[in-house]
């Protein structure tokens, strides 16, 4: 059996130091790197016999001009198609837009984060992933949204939003559960923005994007010489976030020994950097994100029970987008409005036929994938509104899925485009009245932001009756 061929990255960049950095990062994932200082040198290589070994191209697009655009177009039009990744400045989204219109497939911001580069290379070259509009982007159009601007009206989503809004006023830890891409960081930013700590920034750490052997250092920091390679003192996220908020995403990826250290820190409020002779006290509000049911990880012995209960003082679950298809039309319009704020992108509408296609797709990448898809479509759109023709891959996937035999009947919802309460079971029978009533109450609590007097008034019942029903139906008061 022959060994798997090593992938090759062609870097077009005239900065030797950055070239060495990118080559070192790519080498972690088994890539070898070639380097061309100019576009002319790169084209000579890509048009030579050696070009067959090049799997991806990375272009430093720091100072774009007509020659840079022409270079991207030329590479994109070569007979051998390969992904083109562009490095751009963090604040210049217009550069990324121009590069992608010229034929680039993805863009990354300076300074380059190793995990983003590796994820971009994997996404761009993996044979089994979707292409075009379904490929995830390395850099996202993101901003902090207040609770009032977070779009979603399904009962489960509104219940999660109500819990988050209520928790924002306190300093207790919050655990946000949900699939990748549902918006855990959006919720975390909204909680922080509505909290007494809002004047300080929200600090973040993505554990799944951080090498396991570096997570302890990223959280707690280290002293100079604490371990091999510790050439300088490093301030950890917990110290940086003193008197502020720290969002730890994919917290289940924290190694067991670091879990124990974090549990003790939450209990005592004292952190001790690696190699430090003593610890010191910090005041950090923790928000954690989990991509899967963390309690199942506890049961399986993969996550410490004491740490779970310290993190889960307030817990909420964000439902996946496929379970709230009625939210897609308002969410798509909202995302397009945000995308249009980026330089170089016109304000666009979206037609009913396009929305119908988007609502029938399952969105495995959830809201993040929807935003990436709309961003790519907006860049390429030539008209005033996006139509189904702007989403050819999604249309194909939907058509193929609908042509396959259905193993289970599709659930029927009362309001396909609105907040909706499911009236029917998947087998077509009516749901029990108590379940429907519970959903209506959750919807009302979410809609009126947990103001129970207003909830009772709008439902036409007394406040005492509302609380009795909460107890009977097993509904959390905060939900």
Protein Blocks (a to p, Z undefined) as FASTA:
>chain_A
ZZddddddddddfbfklmmmmmmmmmmnopacdddfbfklmmmmmmmmklmmpmbdcddf
kbgcfklmmmmmmmmmpmbacdddddddfklmmlmmmmmmnopabdcdddddfklmmmmm
mmmmmmkbcehjllccfbdcdddddfklpgcfbfklmmmmmmmmmmmmmmbdcdddddeh
ilpmmmmmmmmmmpmklmpccddddfklpcfklmmmmmnopaehkaghiabccddfklmm
goiacddehkllpcfklmmmmmmmmmnopacdehiabdcddddddddddfbdfklmmmno
pacfklmmmmmmpgcddddfklmmmlmmmmmmmmmmmmmmpghiacddddfklmmmmmmp
golnlmmlmmmmmmmmmmmpmbfbdcfklmmmlmmmmmmmmmpccfbdcdddfblmlnop
afbdfkopacdfklmmmmmmmmmmmmnnopaklmmmmnopafklmmmmmmmnopafkZZ
